[in-house]
Amino acid sequence: MRSGQKAWAKDGFFSGMAKTGYASFVVMNDNLLVLTDGGQLLLVAADPKECRVIGKVQVCGQNWCNPAYADGKLFLRDAQELRCVQLMP
């Protein structure tokens, strides 16, 4: 990282330490959907200058899955079940 640049990071997104945390990403137009290892789904602006969270919601339990997106729906799983989250009407 060059001098004067900000780190693109936020505290509190992972269930453990950020160094060992896991998150999966899905690109959605000018934004990113981020599913953390603790089951939190974040909508983040794809801005290289800063990590700007637009919205967040708890969608499942602890997981290490890569979700799939199709037709406005996000398909994901945790240790208990497979889920479908409607993202768009």
Backbone as XML, in Angstrom:
<?xml version="1.0"?>
<chain id="A" units="angstrom">
  <residue number="1" name="MET">
    <atom name="N" x="0.851" y="-1.162" z="0.000"/>
    <atom name="CA" x="0.000" y="0.000" z="0.000"/>
    <atom name="C" x="0.902" y="1.231" z="0.000"/>
  </residue>
  <residue number="2" name="ARG">
    <atom name="N" x="0.578" y="2.188" z="-0.847"/>
    <atom name="CA" x="1.357" y="3.416" z="-0.921"/>
    <atom name="C" x="1.018" y="4.351" z="0.230"/>
  </residue>
  <residue number="3" name="SER">
    <atom name="N" x="1.960" y="5.190" z="0.556"/>
    <atom name="CA" x="1.747" y="6.175" z="1.612"/>
    <atom name="C" x="0.557" y="7.061" z="1.276"/>
  </residue>
  <residue number="4" name="GLY">
    <atom name="N" x="-0.300" y="7.308" z="2.247"/>
    <atom name="CA" x="-1.460" y="8.169" z="2.037"/>
    <atom name="C" x="-2.712" y="7.425" z="1.603"/>
  </residue>
  <residue number="5" name="GLN">
    <atom name="N" x="-2.605" y="6.139" z="1.222"/>
    <atom name="CA" x="-3.777" y="5.370" z="0.821"/>
    <atom name="C" x="-4.487" y="4.814" z="2.045"/>
  </residue>
  <residue number="6" name="LYS">
    <atom name="N" x="-5.805" y="4.752" z="1.979"/>
    <atom name="CA" x="-6.592" y="4.158" z="3.055"/>
    <atom name="C" x="-6.749" y="2.665" z="2.811"/>
  </residue>
  <residue number="7" name="ALA">
    <atom name="N" x="-6.803" y="1.902" z="3.879"/>
    <atom name="CA" x="-7.058" y="0.463" z="3.767"/>
    <atom name="C" x="-8.536" y="0.250" z="3.448"/>
  </residue>
  <residue number="8" name="TRP">
    <atom name="N" x="-8.836" y="-0.712" z="2.610"/>
    <atom name="CA" x="-10.218" y="-1.018" z="2.234"/>
    <atom name="C" x="-10.682" y="-2.125" z="3.158"/>
  </residue>
  <residue number="9" name="ALA">
    <atom name="N" x="-11.018" y="-1.744" z="4.392"/>
    <atom name="CA" x="-11.397" y="-2.734" z="5.396"/>
    <atom name="C" x="-12.353" y="-2.129" z="6.411"/>
  </residue>
  <residue number="10" name="LYS">
    <atom name="N" x="-13.119" y="-3.009" z="7.054"/>
    <atom name="CA" x="-14.036" y="-2.606" z="8.120"/>
    <atom name="C" x="-13.937" y="-3.635" z="9.234"/>
  </residue>
  <residue number="11" name="ASP">
    <atom name="N" x="-14.028" y="-3.188" z="10.471"/>
    <atom name="CA" x="-14.034" y="-4.091" z="11.610"/>
    <atom name="C" x="-15.433" y="-4.651" z="11.841"/>
  </residue>
  <residue number="12" name="GLY">
    <atom name="N" x="-15.505" y="-5.852" z="12.417"/>
    <atom name="CA" x="-16.776" y="-6.423" z="12.853"/>
    <atom name="C" x="-17.544" y="-7.223" z="11.821"/>
  </residue>
  <residue number="13" name="PHE">
    <atom name="N" x="-16.973" y="-7.499" z="10.656"/>
    <atom name="CA" x="-17.699" y="-8.253" z="9.633"/>
    <atom name="C" x="-17.520" y="-9.758" z="9.758"/>
  </residue>
  <residue number="14" name="PHE">
    <atom name="N" x="-16.454" y="-10.202" z="10.396"/>
    <atom name="CA" x="-16.149" y="-11.624" z="10.445"/>
    <atom name="C" x="-16.396" y="-12.183" z="11.834"/>
  </residue>
  <residue number="15" name="SER">
    <atom name="N" x="-16.704" y="-13.476" z="11.888"/>
    <atom name="CA" x="-16.998" y="-14.104" z="13.178"/>
    <atom name="C" x="-15.740" y="-14.306" z="14.006"/>
  </residue>
  <residue number="16" name="GLY">
    <atom name="N" x="-14.589" y="-14.421" z="13.356"/>
    <atom name="CA" x="-13.316" y="-14.555" z="14.053"/>
    <atom name="C" x="-12.438" y="-13.362" z="13.726"/>
  </residue>
  <residue number="17" name="MET">
    <atom name="N" x="-11.152" y="-13.613" z="13.673"/>
    <atom name="CA" x="-10.209" y="-12.555" z="13.317"/>
    <atom name="C" x="-10.268" y="-12.297" z="11.816"/>
  </residue>
  <residue number="18" name="ALA">
    <atom name="N" x="-10.119" y="-11.056" z="11.412"/>
    <atom name="CA" x="-10.185" y="-10.706" z="9.989"/>
    <atom name="C" x="-9.117" y="-11.431" z="9.174"/>
  </residue>
  <residue number="19" name="LYS">
    <atom name="N" x="-7.972" y="-11.720" z="9.774"/>
    <atom name="CA" x="-6.904" y="-12.416" z="9.046"/>
    <atom name="C" x="-7.317" y="-13.824" z="8.656"/>
  </residue>
  <residue number="20" name="THR">
    <atom name="N" x="-8.172" y="-14.458" z="9.455"/>
    <atom name="CA" x="-8.586" y="-15.826" z="9.173"/>
    <atom name="C" x="-10.052" y="-15.908" z="8.756"/>
  </residue>
  <residue number="21" name="GLY">
    <atom name="N" x="-10.721" y="-14.784" z="8.649"/>
    <atom name="CA" x="-12.135" y="-14.749" z="8.268"/>
    <atom name="C" x="-12.327" y="-15.130" z="6.804"/>
  </residue>
  <residue number="22" name="TYR">
    <atom name="N" x="-13.547" y="-15.464" z="6.459"/>
    <atom name="CA" x="-13.881" y="-15.862" z="5.097"/>
    <atom name="C" x="-15.067" y="-15.032" z="4.626"/>
  </residue>
  <residue number="23" name="ALA">
    <atom name="N" x="-15.033" y="-14.619" z="3.385"/>
    <atom name="CA" x="-16.165" y="-13.936" z="2.773"/>
    <atom name="C" x="-16.197" y="-14.286" z="1.296"/>
  </residue>
  <residue number="24" name="SER">
    <atom name="N" x="-17.390" y="-14.346" z="0.737"/>
    <atom name="CA" x="-17.533" y="-14.563" z="-0.698"/>
    <atom name="C" x="-18.175" y="-13.318" z="-1.297"/>
  </residue>
  <residue number="25" name="PHE">
    <atom name="N" x="-17.889" y="-13.082" z="-2.560"/>
    <atom name="CA" x="-18.313" y="-11.859" z="-3.230"/>
    <atom name="C" x="-19.078" y="-12.173" z="-4.504"/>
  </residue>
  <residue number="26" name="VAL">
    <atom name="N" x="-20.123" y="-11.388" z="-4.769"/>
    <atom name="CA" x="-20.879" y="-11.462" z="-6.014"/>
    <atom name="C" x="-20.974" y="-10.036" z="-6.545"/>
  </residue>
  <residue number="27" name="VAL">
    <atom name="N" x="-20.566" y="-9.821" z="-7.786"/>
    <atom name="CA" x="-20.632" y="-8.494" z="-8.399"/>
    <atom name="C" x="-22.055" y="-8.238" z="-8.871"/>
  </residue>
  <residue number="28" name="MET">
    <atom name="N" x="-22.589" y="-7.068" z="-8.485"/>
    <atom name="CA" x="-23.937" y="-6.665" z="-8.899"/>
    <atom name="C" x="-23.885" y="-5.225" z="-9.392"/>
  </residue>
  <residue number="29" name="ASN">
    <atom name="N" x="-23.733" y="-5.046" z="-10.700"/>
    <atom name="CA" x="-23.619" y="-3.727" z="-11.323"/>
    <atom name="C" x="-22.460" y="-2.953" z="-10.700"/>
  </residue>
  <residue number="30" name="ASP">
    <atom name="N" x="-22.746" y="-1.834" z="-10.043"/>
    <atom name="CA" x="-21.704" y="-1.002" z="-9.436"/>
    <atom name="C" x="-21.477" y="-1.335" z="-7.963"/>
  </residue>
  <residue number="31" name="ASN">
    <atom name="N" x="-21.993" y="-2.463" z="-7.514"/>
    <atom name="CA" x="-21.889" y="-2.848" z="-6.110"/>
    <atom name="C" x="-21.391" y="-4.274" z="-5.972"/>
  </residue>
  <residue number="32" name="LEU">
    <atom name="N" x="-21.078" y="-4.637" z="-4.742"/>
    <atom name="CA" x="-20.683" y="-6.002" z="-4.411"/>
    <atom name="C" x="-21.616" y="-6.533" z="-3.333"/>
  </residue>
  <residue number="33" name="LEU">
    <atom name="N" x="-22.031" y="-7.777" z="-3.476"/>
    <atom name="CA" x="-22.704" y="-8.485" z="-2.391"/>
    <atom name="C" x="-21.621" y="-9.287" z="-1.694"/>
  </residue>
  <residue number="34" name="VAL">
    <atom name="N" x="-21.520" y="-9.131" z="-0.388"/>
    <atom name="CA" x="-20.504" y="-9.825" z="0.393"/>
    <atom name="C" x="-21.218" y="-10.681" z="1.428"/>
  </residue>
  <residue number="35" name="LEU">
    <atom name="N" x="-20.967" y="-11.991" z="1.414"/>
    <atom name="CA" x="-21.502" y="-12.902" z="2.412"/>
    <atom name="C" x="-20.358" y="-13.276" z="3.339"/>
  </residue>
  <residue number="36" name="THR">
    <atom name="N" x="-20.453" y="-12.870" z="4.623"/>
    <atom name="CA" x="-19.381" y="-13.139" z="5.575"/>
    <atom name="C" x="-19.520" y="-14.539" z="6.160"/>
  </residue>
  <residue number="37" name="ASP">
    <atom name="N" x="-18.465" y="-14.994" z="6.810"/>
    <atom name="CA" x="-18.488" y="-16.327" z="7.423"/>
    <atom name="C" x="-19.493" y="-16.428" z="8.562"/>
  </residue>
  <residue number="38" name="GLY">
    <atom name="N" x="-19.936" y="-15.294" z="9.095"/>
    <atom name="CA" x="-20.952" y="-15.292" z="10.144"/>
    <atom name="C" x="-22.369" y="-15.206" z="9.618"/>
  </residue>
  <residue number="39" name="GLY">
    <atom name="N" x="-22.549" y="-15.222" z="8.283"/>
    <atom name="CA" x="-23.878" y="-15.213" z="7.676"/>
    <atom name="C" x="-24.470" y="-13.841" z="7.444"/>
  </residue>
  <residue number="40" name="GLN">
    <atom name="N" x="-23.655" y="-12.816" z="7.536"/>
    <atom name="CA" x="-24.152" y="-11.466" z="7.283"/>
    <atom name="C" x="-23.967" y="-11.144" z="5.797"/>
  </residue>
  <residue number="41" name="LEU">
    <atom name="N" x="-25.014" y="-10.619" z="5.172"/>
    <atom name="CA" x="-24.975" y="-10.224" z="3.769"/>
    <atom name="C" x="-24.870" y="-8.710" z="3.714"/>
  </residue>
  <residue number="42" name="LEU">
    <atom name="N" x="-23.846" y="-8.222" z="3.031"/>
    <atom name="CA" x="-23.604" y="-6.789" z="2.933"/>
    <atom name="C" x="-23.682" y="-6.349" z="1.479"/>
  </residue>
  <residue number="43" name="LEU">
    <atom name="N" x="-24.273" y="-5.214" z="1.231"/>
    <atom name="CA" x="-24.221" y="-4.574" z="-0.074"/>
    <atom name="C" x="-23.200" y="-3.450" z="0.064"/>
  </residue>
  <residue number="44" name="VAL">
    <atom name="N" x="-22.103" y="-3.535" z="-0.696"/>
    <atom name="CA" x="-20.983" y="-2.613" z="-0.580"/>
    <atom name="C" x="-20.765" y="-1.922" z="-1.917"/>
  </residue>
  <residue number="45" name="ALA">
    <atom name="N" x="-20.574" y="-0.609" z="-1.879"/>
    <atom name="CA" x="-20.264" y="0.140" z="-3.093"/>
    <atom name="C" x="-18.896" y="-0.296" z="-3.602"/>
  </residue>
  <residue number="46" name="ALA">
    <atom name="N" x="-18.783" y="-0.566" z="-4.900"/>
    <atom name="CA" x="-17.509" y="-0.967" z="-5.494"/>
    <atom name="C" x="-16.680" y="0.285" z="-5.759"/>
  </residue>
  <residue number="47" name="ASP">
    <atom name="N" x="-16.158" y="0.857" z="-4.694"/>
    <atom name="CA" x="-15.384" y="2.092" z="-4.740"/>
    <atom name="C" x="-13.970" y="1.784" z="-4.262"/>
  </residue>
  <residue number="48" name="PRO">
    <atom name="N" x="-12.960" y="1.930" z="-5.114"/>
    <atom name="CA" x="-11.603" y="1.581" z="-4.704"/>
    <atom name="C" x="-11.037" y="2.484" z="-3.604"/>
  </residue>
  <residue number="49" name="LYS">
    <atom name="N" x="-11.660" y="3.609" z="-3.360"/>
    <atom name="CA" x="-11.150" y="4.556" z="-2.372"/>
    <atom name="C" x="-11.536" y="4.206" z="-0.937"/>
  </residue>
  <residue number="50" name="GLU">
    <atom name="N" x="-12.702" y="3.558" z="-0.755"/>
    <atom name="CA" x="-13.147" y="3.252" z="0.600"/>
    <atom name="C" x="-14.164" y="2.116" z="0.603"/>
  </residue>
  <residue number="51" name="CYS">
    <atom name="N" x="-14.311" y="1.484" z="1.752"/>
    <atom name="CA" x="-15.309" y="0.441" z="1.953"/>
    <atom name="C" x="-16.569" y="1.115" z="2.481"/>
  </residue>
  <residue number="52" name="ARG">
    <atom name="N" x="-17.557" y="1.311" z="1.601"/>
    <atom name="CA" x="-18.793" y="2.005" z="1.961"/>
    <atom name="C" x="-19.952" y="1.017" z="1.917"/>
  </residue>
  <residue number="53" name="VAL">
    <atom name="N" x="-20.448" y="0.635" z="3.101"/>
    <atom name="CA" x="-21.548" y="-0.328" z="3.208"/>
    <atom name="C" x="-22.863" y="0.407" z="2.967"/>
  </residue>
  <residue number="54" name="ILE">
    <atom name="N" x="-23.634" y="-0.082" z="2.004"/>
    <atom name="CA" x="-24.930" y="0.504" z="1.661"/>
    <atom name="C" x="-26.033" y="-0.105" z="2.518"/>
  </residue>
  <residue number="55" name="GLY">
    <atom name="N" x="-25.937" y="-1.406" z="2.778"/>
    <atom name="CA" x="-26.927" y="-2.094" z="3.599"/>
    <atom name="C" x="-26.395" y="-3.436" z="4.062"/>
  </residue>
  <residue number="56" name="LYS">
    <atom name="N" x="-27.016" y="-3.982" z="5.117"/>
    <atom name="CA" x="-26.605" y="-5.295" z="5.606"/>
    <atom name="C" x="-27.768" y="-5.973" z="6.305"/>
  </residue>
  <residue number="57" name="VAL">
    <atom name="N" x="-27.740" y="-7.312" z="6.273"/>
    <atom name="CA" x="-28.784" y="-8.116" z="6.895"/>
    <atom name="C" x="-28.197" y="-9.487" z="7.245"/>
  </residue>
  <residue number="58" name="GLN">
    <atom name="N" x="-28.664" y="-10.068" z="8.333"/>
    <atom name="CA" x="-28.258" y="-11.420" z="8.719"/>
    <atom name="C" x="-29.130" y="-12.398" z="7.929"/>
  </residue>
  <residue number="59" name="VAL">
    <atom name="N" x="-28.524" y="-13.242" z="7.089"/>
    <atom name="CA" x="-29.316" y="-14.136" z="6.241"/>
    <atom name="C" x="-29.177" y="-15.615" z="6.600"/>
  </residue>
  <residue number="60" name="CYS">
    <atom name="N" x="-28.129" y="-15.975" z="7.327"/>
    <atom name="CA" x="-27.943" y="-17.380" z="7.687"/>
    <atom name="C" x="-26.960" y="-17.469" z="8.842"/>
  </residue>
  <residue number="61" name="GLY">
    <atom name="N" x="-26.648" y="-18.698" z="9.221"/>
    <atom name="CA" x="-25.674" y="-18.929" z="10.280"/>
    <atom name="C" x="-24.269" y="-19.002" z="9.719"/>
  </residue>
  <residue number="62" name="GLN">
    <atom name="N" x="-23.359" y="-19.522" z="10.525"/>
    <atom name="CA" x="-21.968" y="-19.628" z="10.112"/>
    <atom name="C" x="-21.860" y="-20.468" z="8.845"/>
  </residue>
  <residue number="63" name="ASN">
    <atom name="N" x="-21.035" y="-20.014" z="7.909"/>
    <atom name="CA" x="-20.924" y="-20.694" z="6.615"/>
    <atom name="C" x="-19.580" y="-20.396" z="5.973"/>
  </residue>
  <residue number="64" name="TRP">
    <atom name="N" x="-19.261" y="-21.197" z="4.971"/>
    <atom name="CA" x="-18.093" y="-20.967" z="4.127"/>
    <atom name="C" x="-18.476" y="-21.255" z="2.684"/>
  </residue>
  <residue number="65" name="CYS">
    <atom name="N" x="-19.671" y="-20.856" z="2.312"/>
    <atom name="CA" x="-20.167" y="-21.170" z="0.971"/>
    <atom name="C" x="-19.954" y="-20.007" z="0.008"/>
  </residue>
  <residue number="66" name="ASN">
    <atom name="N" x="-20.003" y="-20.337" z="-1.259"/>
    <atom name="CA" x="-20.043" y="-19.334" z="-2.318"/>
    <atom name="C" x="-21.484" y="-19.304" z="-2.797"/>
  </residue>
  <residue number="67" name="PRO">
    <atom name="N" x="-22.203" y="-18.223" z="-2.552"/>
    <atom name="CA" x="-23.606" y="-18.173" z="-2.965"/>
    <atom name="C" x="-23.734" y="-18.086" z="-4.485"/>
  </residue>
  <residue number="68" name="ALA">
    <atom name="N" x="-24.900" y="-18.433" z="-4.961"/>
    <atom name="CA" x="-25.217" y="-18.323" z="-6.386"/>
    <atom name="C" x="-26.348" y="-17.325" z="-6.544"/>
  </residue>
  <residue number="69" name="TYR">
    <atom name="N" x="-26.277" y="-16.494" z="-7.586"/>
    <atom name="CA" x="-27.288" y="-15.476" z="-7.847"/>
    <atom name="C" x="-27.952" y="-15.761" z="-9.194"/>
  </residue>
  <residue number="70" name="ALA">
    <atom name="N" x="-29.295" y="-15.743" z="-9.209"/>
    <atom name="CA" x="-30.042" y="-15.937" z="-10.449"/>
    <atom name="C" x="-31.432" y="-15.325" z="-10.301"/>
  </residue>
  <residue number="71" name="ASP">
    <atom name="N" x="-31.851" y="-14.569" z="-11.287"/>
    <atom name="CA" x="-33.208" y="-14.017" z="-11.352"/>
    <atom name="C" x="-33.641" y="-13.282" z="-10.078"/>
  </residue>
  <residue number="72" name="GLY">
    <atom name="N" x="-32.746" y="-12.473" z="-9.513"/>
    <atom name="CA" x="-33.102" y="-11.701" z="-8.329"/>
    <atom name="C" x="-33.083" y="-12.481" z="-7.032"/>
  </residue>
  <residue number="73" name="LYS">
    <atom name="N" x="-32.584" y="-13.713" z="-7.083"/>
    <atom name="CA" x="-32.541" y="-14.562" z="-5.882"/>
    <atom name="C" x="-31.099" y="-14.966" z="-5.589"/>
  </residue>
  <residue number="74" name="LEU">
    <atom name="N" x="-30.765" y="-15.029" z="-4.298"/>
    <atom name="CA" x="-29.460" y="-15.482" z="-3.859"/>
    <atom name="C" x="-29.632" y="-16.831" z="-3.171"/>
  </residue>
  <residue number="75" name="PHE">
    <atom name="N" x="-28.930" y="-17.845" z="-3.639"/>
    <atom name="CA" x="-28.992" y="-19.191" z="-3.080"/>
    <atom name="C" x="-27.723" y="-19.421" z="-2.263"/>
  </residue>
  <residue number="76" name="LEU">
    <atom name="N" x="-27.903" y="-19.829" z="-1.000"/>
    <atom name="CA" x="-26.760" y="-20.038" z="-0.120"/>
    <atom name="C" x="-27.080" y="-21.118" z="0.887"/>
  </residue>
  <residue number="77" name="ARG">
    <atom name="N" x="-26.070" y="-21.552" z="1.618"/>
    <atom name="CA" x="-26.297" y="-22.575" z="2.635"/>
    <atom name="C" x="-25.411" y="-22.303" z="3.838"/>
  </residue>
  <residue number="78" name="ASP">
    <atom name="N" x="-25.905" y="-22.767" z="4.976"/>
    <atom name="CA" x="-25.094" y="-22.769" z="6.191"/>
    <atom name="C" x="-25.054" y="-24.214" z="6.678"/>
  </residue>
  <residue number="79" name="ALA">
    <atom name="N" x="-24.667" y="-24.447" z="7.902"/>
    <atom name="CA" x="-24.541" y="-25.821" z="8.414"/>
    <atom name="C" x="-25.884" y="-26.521" z="8.582"/>
  </residue>
  <residue number="80" name="GLN">
    <atom name="N" x="-26.990" y="-25.765" z="8.583"/>
    <atom name="CA" x="-28.310" y="-26.335" z="8.846"/>
    <atom name="C" x="-29.181" y="-26.513" z="7.613"/>
  </residue>
  <residue number="81" name="GLU">
    <atom name="N" x="-29.116" y="-25.563" z="6.670"/>
    <atom name="CA" x="-30.071" y="-25.625" z="5.559"/>
    <atom name="C" x="-29.611" y="-24.830" z="4.343"/>
  </residue>
  <residue number="82" name="LEU">
    <atom name="N" x="-30.253" y="-25.111" z="3.236"/>
    <atom name="CA" x="-30.101" y="-24.362" z="2.000"/>
    <atom name="C" x="-31.154" y="-23.265" z="2.004"/>
  </residue>
  <residue number="83" name="ARG">
    <atom name="N" x="-30.783" y="-22.063" z="1.633"/>
    <atom name="CA" x="-31.724" y="-20.937" z="1.666"/>
    <atom name="C" x="-31.769" y="-20.215" z="0.327"/>
  </residue>
  <residue number="84" name="CYS">
    <atom name="N" x="-32.903" y="-19.596" z="0.085"/>
    <atom name="CA" x="-33.084" y="-18.743" z="-1.080"/>
    <atom name="C" x="-33.547" y="-17.380" z="-0.564"/>
  </residue>
  <residue number="85" name="VAL">
    <atom name="N" x="-32.796" y="-16.333" z="-0.879"/>
    <atom name="CA" x="-33.122" y="-14.978" z="-0.427"/>
    <atom name="C" x="-33.535" y="-14.157" z="-1.633"/>
  </residue>
  <residue number="86" name="GLN">
    <atom name="N" x="-34.752" y="-13.634" z="-1.620"/>
    <atom name="CA" x="-35.249" y="-12.790" z="-2.704"/>
    <atom name="C" x="-34.608" y="-11.409" z="-2.564"/>
  </residue>
  <residue number="87" name="LEU">
    <atom name="N" x="-33.829" y="-10.990" z="-3.568"/>
    <atom name="CA" x="-33.140" y="-9.695" z="-3.505"/>
    <atom name="C" x="-33.886" y="-8.607" z="-4.253"/>
  </residue>
  <residue number="88" name="MET">
    <atom name="N" x="-34.605" y="-8.988" z="-5.299"/>
    <atom name="CA" x="-35.321" y="-8.002" z="-6.107"/>
    <atom name="C" x="-36.765" y="-8.460" z="-6.297"/>
  </residue>
  <residue number="89" name="PRO">
    <atom name="N" x="-37.695" y="-7.505" z="-6.320"/>
    <atom name="CA" x="-39.112" y="-7.890" z="-6.513"/>
    <atom name="C" x="-39.372" y="-8.456" z="-7.888"/>
  </residue>
</chain>
